[in-house]
Amino acid sequence: MQPMFRALLIILLVSAGCYGQAVPNVVLVHGHLFDADANAHAVAIRGDRIIAVGTDDSILKMADPTTVVYDLAGRTVLPGFNDAHFHWMPAPAGVEVRLAGMDPKWDEVLSAVKGAAANSPKGGWIYATVGGSVVTDPTPSRMSLDQVAPENPVWVECWSGHGLIVNAAALHRLGLSEEEADTDELHYERFPGTNQLSGRFTEYAQWVQRRRLASLATKEEKLKSLHAMSDEAIHFGVTSMQVMPTTAVDEFASLLNEAQLPVRIRAMDFTLPGTPSWTAYSDRRGAGNISSMVRISGLKWILDGTPLERGAALRTAYADKPGWKGQLDLSSAKLDSAVQRAWSSNDQTLFHVVGDRATAELFRAMERTGPDEGWRSKRIRVEHGEGIMPDLLPLAVKRGIVVVQNPTHFSLHDVMVARYGASAKVQPFRSLALAGIPIAIGSDGPMNPYLNIMFACMHPDNPDEAITRAQAIEAYTSGSAYAEFAEKEKGTIAAGKLADITVPSNDILTISADALSGAHSVLTIVGGRVVLDNGTLEHAYSKSLHKP
């Protein structure tokens, strides 16, 4: 349909409109609505809600001269993406060294850090991101970093989020002394035969340092980071984010209240040793609503690491490290305590669980604590869920487990083969959906939802576990809403739901798989407010279409 003819049609329909019903502020017409009736091609929005979904004619009849009309020209309309697993990790400004690839060698890291130190002001932070080769090598430590950057704090972290190496200057800036005490869940690595910290940190010891690093960032740096996060989200059509900040959750909520971001944020408490939520947790669900855009709910625990650094807790030994099965981050007593709190609280509990032994231990602790029917209403979340093997699948179903997966993790085929063996079938996804387990998608890395959809539909590590594009979109929208008890408010395009909508630049249901990662949003609407319009779509006030 030619633009001039479409405009004429709109004029005629608006002129004949029915003004006795609610008048929309915005309407979208001539589109394909995801997961809607085949005859529904248009959406009417008033305030922050969708008030009607239907044919172009029926929706246009609701408009009056003040209504903004967007002509989608056949584009697909999706519910706004809901990133169910995102880490916000602010840090003081510094220099990020450039390294080749995602898995540089330690010598390359040292050379790059040395160059950065020579060109950075004394005391300025230097950051580097590494892969499995560095964090699984026992030799890198603070000593070699001290030699190349003695006057700059250096932070070398694995992109998986599990594995950290810092130098003496960073230890000092973080407020660490050689007398740091170990606990069951907080282990500080030291040089053999000494009390001297090696500068290497894993699991909870690393995440404690992450919080300390975040505390060193200025308020301005934190707000800048939040706005950058939000800008990226709306560019991709992400309208909701479920975020685990490395700051204290109350500080995060206060910053969000000041930042007034155009995306919805669920702030989830990331409990750490030494913080109040580690030993006592109050029920935040229902009482944690800061505004219509920000709420605090949920508490996360970490049960194990990842296969990249051989930190996932397995029932059989790693193929490339005989005798080693990984380890649990929580003692049996602490795991029981966390599960008992999940049972007694009305708030939702999230468990980072990767290995099958960690999964089995969690399910056993749940069985010891309460009956399956009681657990189902709590929607206990398993973040990642890579260890839900076939024998554990029925237990996940009976206990109402919700799995939040991160499909970019499906792109590590060589690592999976090395760690588990060529015949291992890991990272279930399709089988979870077939079993009836609710699944959601979060990024836990690159925010790009189209990239995550691509990997969900290809699953390079285990192609038999790939899902369809429609299933991936559902997991990223309605599935993620269910994962935060918000399915009645958002996640689908339906009358009465929040008007959180994205229009992708491409038809992501039909374009080639390798083109998915290049998609983005041309129109993003959050709560009825247009927060991104890149000019691709024709639109106008209805009144401008009435010519004298």
C-alpha positions as CSV (number, residue, x, y, z in Angstrom):
1,M,0.0,0.0,0.0
2,Q,1.5,3.4,-1.0
3,P,2.0,6.0,1.7
4,M,-0.4,8.5,0.2
5,F,-3.2,5.9,0.0
6,R,-2.5,4.7,3.6
7,A,-2.8,8.3,4.8
8,L,-6.1,8.8,2.9
9,L,-7.4,5.6,4.5
10,I,-6.5,6.9,7.9
11,I,-8.2,10.2,7.3
12,L,-11.4,8.4,6.2
13,L,-11.4,6.0,9.2
14,V,-10.6,8.7,11.7
15,S,-13.4,10.9,10.4
16,A,-15.8,8.1,10.8
17,G,-14.5,7.2,14.2
18,C,-16.4,6.1,17.2
19,Y,-15.7,8.7,19.9
20,G,-17.9,7.2,22.6
21,Q,-15.0,4.8,23.7
22,A,-11.6,5.5,25.2
23,V,-9.5,7.5,22.8
24,P,-5.9,6.2,22.4
25,N,-2.9,8.4,22.7
26,V,-0.9,6.2,20.2
27,V,-2.0,3.5,17.7
28,L,0.2,1.2,15.7
29,V,-1.4,-0.1,12.4
30,H,-0.5,-2.3,9.5
31,G,1.7,-4.6,11.5
32,H,2.1,-8.3,12.4
33,L,1.5,-8.8,16.1
34,F,3.6,-11.6,17.6
35,D,1.6,-14.4,19.1
36,A,-1.8,-12.7,18.4
37,D,-4.9,-13.5,16.4
38,A,-4.1,-13.7,12.6
39,N,-6.6,-10.9,12.0
40,A,-5.1,-8.5,14.5
41,H,-2.7,-6.1,12.9
42,A,-3.1,-3.0,15.1
43,V,-2.6,-1.9,18.7
44,A,-4.2,1.0,20.6
45,I,-2.5,2.6,23.6
46,R,-3.8,5.0,26.2
47,G,-1.7,6.1,29.1
48,D,0.6,3.3,30.1
49,R,-1.7,0.4,28.9
50,I,-2.7,-1.4,25.8
51,I,-6.5,-0.7,25.5
52,A,-7.2,-2.7,22.4
53,V,-5.8,-5.1,19.9
54,G,-7.6,-5.7,16.6
55,T,-7.9,-5.0,12.9
56,D,-6.6,-1.8,11.4
57,D,-10.1,-0.6,10.8
58,S,-11.3,-1.3,14.4
59,I,-8.3,0.4,16.0
60,L,-8.3,3.4,13.7
61,K,-12.0,4.0,14.5
62,M,-10.9,4.6,18.1
63,A,-8.6,7.4,17.3
64,D,-9.3,11.2,17.4
65,P,-7.3,14.1,15.9
66,T,-4.9,14.0,18.9
67,T,-3.9,10.4,18.5
68,V,-0.4,9.6,17.1
69,V,-0.6,7.0,14.4
70,Y,2.4,4.8,13.5
71,D,2.3,3.0,10.1
72,L,4.3,-0.2,10.7
73,A,4.2,-1.1,6.9
74,G,4.0,-4.8,7.7
75,R,6.7,-4.9,10.4
76,T,6.5,-7.4,13.3
77,V,5.5,-6.0,16.7
78,L,6.8,-7.7,19.8
79,P,6.2,-7.3,23.5
80,G,9.2,-5.5,24.9
81,F,12.1,-7.8,25.7
82,N,12.6,-8.6,29.4
83,D,16.2,-9.3,30.2
84,A,15.8,-11.7,33.1
85,H,19.4,-11.9,34.2
86,F,21.7,-8.8,34.1
87,H,24.6,-7.8,36.2
88,W,25.2,-4.1,36.8
89,M,28.8,-3.7,37.8
90,P,30.0,0.0,38.1
91,A,33.7,0.7,38.6
92,P,35.9,3.7,38.9
93,A,37.1,5.2,35.7
94,G,40.2,3.8,34.3
95,V,41.9,2.4,31.2
96,E,40.6,-0.8,29.6
97,V,43.5,-2.5,27.9
98,R,43.0,-3.9,24.4
99,L,43.7,-7.6,24.0
100,A,43.3,-9.9,21.0
101,G,40.4,-12.3,21.3
102,M,38.5,-13.5,24.3
103,D,41.3,-15.9,25.6
104,P,44.6,-14.0,25.6
105,K,47.8,-15.6,27.1
106,W,49.2,-14.2,30.4
107,D,52.3,-12.8,28.6
108,E,50.0,-10.8,26.3
109,V,48.1,-9.5,29.3
110,L,51.3,-8.4,31.1
111,S,52.6,-6.7,28.0
112,A,49.3,-4.8,27.5
113,V,49.1,-3.8,31.2
114,K,52.7,-2.6,31.1
115,G,51.9,-0.4,28.1
116,A,48.8,1.0,29.7
117,A,50.7,1.8,32.9
118,A,53.4,3.7,31.0
119,N,50.6,5.9,29.5
120,S,48.3,6.3,32.5
121,P,48.5,8.7,35.4
122,K,49.9,7.3,38.6
123,G,47.2,5.7,40.7
124,G,44.8,5.3,37.8
125,W,42.9,2.0,37.4
126,I,43.8,-0.4,34.7
127,Y,41.3,-3.1,33.6
128,A,41.8,-6.2,31.5
129,T,39.4,-9.0,30.5
130,V,40.7,-12.6,30.1
131,G,39.3,-16.0,29.4
132,G,39.9,-19.6,30.6
133,S,43.6,-19.9,29.8
134,V,44.6,-17.3,32.4
135,V,42.2,-18.2,35.2
136,T,42.9,-21.9,35.0
137,D,46.7,-21.3,35.0
138,P,47.9,-21.3,38.6
139,T,50.9,-19.2,38.0
140,P,49.5,-15.7,37.3
141,S,49.4,-13.6,40.5
142,R,49.8,-10.2,41.9
143,M,53.6,-10.5,41.7
144,S,53.9,-10.3,37.9
145,L,51.3,-7.5,37.8
146,D,53.3,-5.6,40.4
147,Q,56.4,-5.8,38.2
148,V,54.7,-4.2,35.1
149,A,52.4,-1.8,37.0
150,P,53.7,-1.0,40.5
151,E,52.0,2.3,40.8
152,N,48.6,1.6,39.3
153,P,45.8,-0.6,40.7
154,V,45.2,-3.4,38.1
155,W,42.1,-5.5,37.8
156,V,42.2,-8.6,35.6
157,E,38.9,-10.4,35.4
158,C,37.6,-13.4,33.5
159,W,34.7,-12.5,31.2
160,S,32.7,-15.3,32.8
161,G,32.6,-13.4,36.0
162,H,34.4,-16.2,37.8
163,G,38.1,-15.5,38.3
164,L,39.9,-12.4,39.3
165,I,43.6,-11.3,39.6
166,V,44.7,-8.0,41.1
167,N,48.0,-6.4,42.1
168,A,49.2,-5.0,45.4
169,A,48.1,-1.5,44.5
170,A,44.6,-2.8,43.9
171,L,44.6,-4.8,47.1
172,H,45.5,-1.6,49.0
173,R,42.8,0.4,47.2
174,L,40.2,-2.2,47.9
175,G,41.1,-2.1,51.6
176,L,42.4,-5.7,51.8
177,S,45.1,-6.7,54.3
178,E,47.0,-10.0,54.7
179,E,45.0,-10.7,57.8
180,E,41.7,-11.2,55.8
181,A,40.0,-14.1,57.5
182,D,38.7,-17.1,55.6
183,T,35.3,-18.6,56.2
184,D,33.4,-21.6,54.8
185,E,32.2,-19.5,51.9
186,L,34.9,-16.8,51.7
187,H,38.3,-18.2,50.8
188,Y,41.3,-16.0,50.2
189,E,44.1,-17.6,48.2
190,R,47.6,-17.1,49.6
191,F,51.1,-17.9,48.5
192,P,52.2,-21.3,49.7
193,G,53.6,-21.3,53.2
194,T,52.8,-17.7,53.8
195,N,50.0,-15.4,54.9
196,Q,50.4,-13.2,51.9
197,L,47.4,-12.8,49.6
198,S,48.2,-14.1,46.1
199,G,45.9,-11.5,44.5
200,R,43.7,-14.3,43.0
201,F,40.0,-14.5,43.9
202,T,37.2,-16.8,42.9
203,E,33.5,-17.1,43.7
204,Y,32.3,-15.2,46.8
205,A,35.7,-13.8,47.6
206,Q,35.7,-12.3,44.1
207,W,32.2,-10.9,44.3
208,V,33.0,-9.2,47.6
209,Q,35.8,-7.4,45.8
210,R,33.4,-6.5,43.1
211,R,31.2,-4.7,45.6
212,R,34.3,-3.0,47.1
213,L,35.3,-1.8,43.6
214,A,31.8,-0.5,43.0
215,S,31.9,1.5,46.2
216,L,35.0,3.3,44.8
217,A,33.1,4.6,41.8
218,T,31.7,8.1,42.2
219,K,28.0,8.8,42.1
220,E,28.4,10.5,38.8
221,E,30.2,7.5,37.4
222,K,27.4,5.2,38.6
223,L,24.7,7.4,37.1
224,K,26.6,7.6,33.8
225,S,26.8,3.8,33.8
226,L,23.1,3.4,34.5
227,H,22.2,5.7,31.6
228,A,24.6,3.8,29.3
229,M,22.9,0.6,30.3
230,S,19.4,2.1,29.6
231,D,20.4,3.6,26.3
232,E,21.6,0.2,25.1
233,A,18.5,-1.5,26.3
234,I,16.1,0.8,24.5
235,H,18.2,0.5,21.3
236,F,17.5,-3.2,21.3
237,G,13.9,-3.0,22.5
238,V,14.6,-4.2,26.0
239,T,11.9,-2.6,28.1
240,S,12.4,-4.5,31.4
241,M,15.6,-5.6,33.1
242,Q,16.0,-7.9,36.1
243,V,19.3,-6.7,37.6
244,M,21.6,-8.0,40.2
245,P,23.8,-5.0,41.1
246,T,27.2,-5.3,42.7
247,T,26.3,-2.4,44.9
248,A,24.0,-2.8,47.8
249,V,20.5,-3.2,46.4
250,D,19.1,-0.2,48.4
251,E,21.9,2.1,47.0
252,F,21.0,0.8,43.5
253,A,17.4,1.6,44.0
254,S,18.2,5.1,45.2
255,L,20.4,5.7,42.2
256,L,17.6,4.4,39.9
257,N,15.2,6.7,41.6
258,E,17.5,9.6,40.8
259,A,18.4,8.5,37.3
260,Q,14.7,8.1,36.2
261,L,15.6,5.6,33.4
262,P,13.0,4.9,30.7
263,V,13.2,1.1,31.3
264,R,11.6,-1.0,34.0
265,I,14.1,-2.3,36.5
266,R,13.6,-5.1,39.0
267,A,16.5,-4.8,41.5
268,M,17.4,-8.2,43.0
269,D,19.5,-8.5,46.1
270,F,22.8,-10.3,45.5
271,T,23.6,-11.6,49.0
272,L,27.3,-11.6,50.0
273,P,29.2,-12.6,53.1
274,G,29.3,-9.7,55.5
275,T,26.1,-8.1,54.3
276,P,22.8,-8.0,56.2
277,S,21.0,-10.3,53.7
278,W,23.6,-13.0,54.2
279,T,22.2,-13.9,57.6
280,A,18.8,-12.1,57.8
281,Y,16.4,-11.2,55.0
282,S,13.2,-9.3,55.0
283,D,10.4,-10.0,52.6
284,R,10.5,-7.3,49.9
285,R,7.9,-8.6,47.5
286,G,5.0,-6.1,47.6
287,A,6.9,-3.7,49.8
288,G,9.7,-3.1,47.4
289,N,7.9,-1.0,44.8
290,I,9.9,2.2,44.6
291,S,7.9,3.5,41.6
292,S,6.1,2.2,38.6
293,M,9.5,1.7,36.9
294,V,11.6,0.4,39.9
295,R,10.9,-2.3,42.4
296,I,13.1,-4.4,44.7
297,S,12.4,-8.1,45.0
298,G,14.3,-11.4,44.9
299,L,17.4,-12.7,46.6
300,K,20.2,-14.5,44.8
301,W,22.7,-17.1,46.0
302,I,25.6,-18.7,44.1
303,L,26.0,-22.4,44.4
304,D,29.0,-23.0,42.1
305,G,31.1,-21.6,39.3
306,T,31.2,-22.4,35.6
307,P,32.9,-25.0,33.4
308,L,35.2,-22.4,31.9
309,E,37.3,-22.3,35.1
310,R,36.3,-25.8,36.1
311,G,34.2,-24.3,38.9
312,A,30.9,-26.0,38.2
313,A,30.2,-28.7,40.7
314,L,29.8,-32.0,38.9
315,R,28.9,-35.6,39.8
316,T,31.7,-37.0,37.6
317,A,35.2,-35.6,37.2
318,Y,36.2,-33.1,34.5
319,A,37.4,-34.8,31.3
320,D,40.5,-32.6,31.2
321,K,41.3,-32.7,34.9
322,P,40.9,-36.3,36.3
323,G,39.8,-36.5,39.9
324,W,38.5,-32.9,40.0
325,K,34.7,-32.4,40.2
326,G,34.5,-28.7,41.0
327,Q,33.2,-27.5,44.4
328,L,30.1,-26.0,46.0
329,D,30.3,-22.3,47.0
330,L,28.0,-22.9,50.0
331,S,28.5,-25.3,52.9
332,S,25.8,-27.9,53.4
333,A,24.6,-25.9,56.5
334,K,24.5,-22.7,54.6
335,L,22.7,-24.2,51.6
336,D,20.1,-25.6,54.0
337,S,19.7,-22.2,55.6
338,A,19.3,-20.5,52.2
339,V,16.6,-23.1,51.2
340,Q,14.8,-22.8,54.5
341,R,14.6,-19.0,54.1
342,A,13.3,-19.5,50.5
343,W,10.6,-21.7,51.9
344,S,9.5,-19.3,54.7
345,S,9.7,-16.1,52.7
346,N,7.1,-14.7,50.3
347,D,9.9,-13.2,48.2
348,Q,11.4,-15.1,45.3
349,T,14.8,-16.8,45.7
350,L,17.3,-17.3,42.8
351,F,20.1,-19.8,42.8
352,H,23.0,-19.7,40.4
353,V,23.4,-23.4,39.6
354,V,25.5,-24.8,36.7
355,G,26.8,-28.3,37.6
356,D,24.7,-31.3,37.9
357,R,26.0,-32.0,41.5
358,A,25.1,-28.5,42.5
359,T,21.6,-29.0,41.0
360,A,21.1,-32.3,42.8
361,E,22.2,-30.8,46.1
362,L,19.7,-27.9,45.7
363,F,16.9,-30.3,44.9
364,R,17.8,-32.5,47.9
365,A,17.8,-29.5,50.2
366,M,14.4,-28.5,48.8
367,E,13.0,-32.0,49.5
368,R,14.3,-31.9,53.1
369,T,12.6,-28.5,53.6
370,G,9.1,-28.8,52.3
371,P,6.7,-30.7,50.0
372,D,6.6,-30.2,46.2
373,E,3.2,-28.6,46.2
374,G,4.5,-25.8,48.5
375,W,7.5,-25.1,46.4
376,R,5.6,-24.8,43.1
377,S,3.9,-21.5,44.2
378,K,7.3,-20.0,45.0
379,R,8.8,-20.2,41.5
380,I,12.3,-20.9,42.7
381,R,14.6,-19.7,40.0
382,V,17.6,-21.7,38.7
383,E,19.9,-19.3,36.9
384,H,21.6,-21.1,34.0
385,G,20.2,-24.6,34.7
386,E,23.0,-26.3,32.7
387,G,23.1,-29.2,35.2
388,I,19.4,-30.2,35.0
389,M,20.2,-33.6,33.5
390,P,17.5,-36.1,32.4
391,D,17.3,-37.8,35.9
392,L,16.9,-34.4,37.6
393,L,14.3,-33.1,35.1
394,P,11.3,-34.6,36.8
395,L,12.3,-33.1,40.2
396,A,12.5,-29.6,38.5
397,V,9.0,-30.1,37.1
398,K,7.5,-31.3,40.4
399,R,9.0,-28.4,42.4
400,G,8.0,-25.7,39.9
401,I,11.5,-24.6,39.1
402,V,11.8,-21.7,36.7
403,V,15.0,-21.8,34.6
404,V,16.6,-18.6,33.4
405,Q,19.1,-19.4,30.6
406,N,21.7,-17.3,28.9
407,P,22.0,-18.5,25.3
408,T,25.4,-16.8,24.5
409,H,26.7,-19.5,26.8
410,F,25.8,-22.0,24.1
411,S,28.7,-20.7,21.9
412,L,31.6,-22.4,23.8
413,H,31.7,-25.7,22.0
414,D,35.4,-26.3,22.3
415,V,35.3,-25.6,26.1
416,M,32.3,-27.9,26.6
417,V,34.1,-30.8,24.7
418,A,37.3,-30.2,26.7
419,R,35.5,-30.1,30.1
420,Y,32.8,-32.7,29.6
421,G,34.0,-34.9,26.8
422,A,32.9,-35.1,23.2
423,S,29.9,-37.3,23.9
424,A,28.4,-35.3,26.8
425,K,25.0,-33.7,26.2
426,V,25.0,-30.6,28.3
427,Q,23.1,-27.3,28.5
428,P,19.5,-28.5,28.2
429,F,17.0,-26.1,26.8
430,R,14.6,-27.7,24.4
431,S,14.1,-30.6,26.8
432,L,13.2,-28.2,29.6
433,A,10.5,-26.6,27.5
434,L,9.2,-30.0,26.4
435,A,9.0,-31.1,30.0
436,G,6.9,-28.1,30.8
437,I,9.5,-26.2,32.8
438,P,9.0,-22.5,32.5
439,I,12.0,-20.9,30.8
440,A,13.1,-17.4,30.5
441,I,16.1,-15.7,28.9
442,G,18.6,-13.2,30.3
443,S,21.7,-11.9,28.7
444,D,24.4,-12.3,31.5
445,G,26.7,-10.8,28.9
446,P,26.0,-9.1,25.6
447,M,22.6,-7.4,26.1
448,N,21.6,-7.9,22.4
449,P,18.4,-10.0,22.6
450,Y,18.7,-10.9,18.9
451,L,22.1,-12.4,19.5
452,N,20.7,-14.5,22.3
453,I,17.8,-15.6,20.2
454,M,20.2,-16.6,17.5
455,F,22.2,-18.8,19.9
456,A,19.0,-20.2,21.5
457,C,17.8,-21.3,18.0
458,M,21.2,-22.7,16.9
459,H,22.7,-24.0,20.2
460,P,26.2,-24.7,18.8
461,D,27.2,-26.7,21.9
462,N,24.2,-29.1,21.6
463,P,22.0,-28.6,18.5
464,D,19.4,-31.2,19.7
465,E,18.6,-28.7,22.5
466,A,17.9,-25.7,20.2
467,I,14.5,-24.1,20.4
468,T,12.4,-22.3,17.7
469,R,12.6,-18.5,17.3
470,A,9.0,-18.2,18.5
471,Q,9.9,-20.2,21.6
472,A,12.9,-18.0,22.2
473,I,10.8,-14.8,21.8
474,E,8.3,-16.2,24.2
475,A,11.0,-17.0,26.7
476,Y,12.4,-13.5,26.4
477,T,9.0,-11.8,26.9
478,S,6.2,-13.8,28.6
479,G,8.7,-16.3,30.1
480,S,10.7,-13.6,31.7
481,A,7.6,-11.9,33.0
482,Y,6.5,-15.2,34.6
483,A,10.0,-15.5,36.1
484,E,9.3,-12.3,38.1
485,F,5.6,-12.9,38.9
486,A,4.6,-10.2,36.4
487,E,2.8,-12.2,33.7
488,K,-0.5,-10.4,34.5
489,E,1.1,-7.0,33.8
490,K,3.4,-7.6,30.8
491,G,5.0,-10.0,28.4
492,T,2.3,-10.2,25.8
493,I,0.5,-7.8,23.5
494,A,-3.0,-7.8,24.9
495,A,-5.6,-5.4,26.2
496,G,-5.0,-4.4,29.8
497,K,-1.3,-5.2,29.7
498,L,1.4,-2.5,30.1
499,A,2.2,-0.9,26.8
500,D,5.8,-2.1,26.6
501,I,6.4,-2.8,22.9
502,T,9.3,-3.0,20.4
503,V,9.3,-3.0,16.6
504,P,12.4,-4.7,15.3
505,S,14.4,-3.5,12.3
506,N,14.0,-6.9,10.6
507,D,11.4,-9.7,10.6
508,I,13.3,-11.8,13.1
509,L,11.0,-14.7,12.5
510,T,12.1,-15.1,8.9
511,I,15.6,-13.5,8.4
512,S,18.6,-15.7,8.1
513,A,20.1,-16.8,11.4
514,D,23.4,-15.1,10.8
515,A,21.5,-11.8,10.3
516,L,19.8,-11.9,13.6
517,S,22.6,-10.4,15.7
518,G,22.5,-7.2,13.5
519,A,18.8,-6.5,14.3
520,H,17.8,-3.6,16.6
521,S,14.7,-1.7,17.5
522,V,13.2,1.0,15.3
523,L,10.5,1.9,17.8
524,T,10.6,1.2,21.5
525,I,7.6,2.1,23.7
526,V,7.6,1.7,27.5
527,G,4.5,2.4,29.5
528,G,2.9,4.0,26.5
529,R,5.7,6.5,26.1
530,V,7.8,6.4,22.9
531,V,11.4,6.2,24.2
532,L,13.0,5.4,20.9
533,D,11.9,6.4,17.4
534,N,14.7,6.3,14.9
535,G,12.6,7.7,12.1
536,T,12.1,4.5,10.1
537,L,8.3,4.5,10.6
538,E,5.9,6.9,9.1
539,H,3.8,8.6,11.8
540,A,1.7,11.7,12.4
541,Y,-1.0,13.1,14.6
542,S,-4.3,12.2,13.2
543,K,-5.2,15.9,13.2
544,S,-2.4,16.6,10.7
545,L,-4.0,14.3,8.2
546,H,-7.1,16.5,8.1
547,K,-6.5,18.9,5.3
548,P,-8.6,22.1,5.0
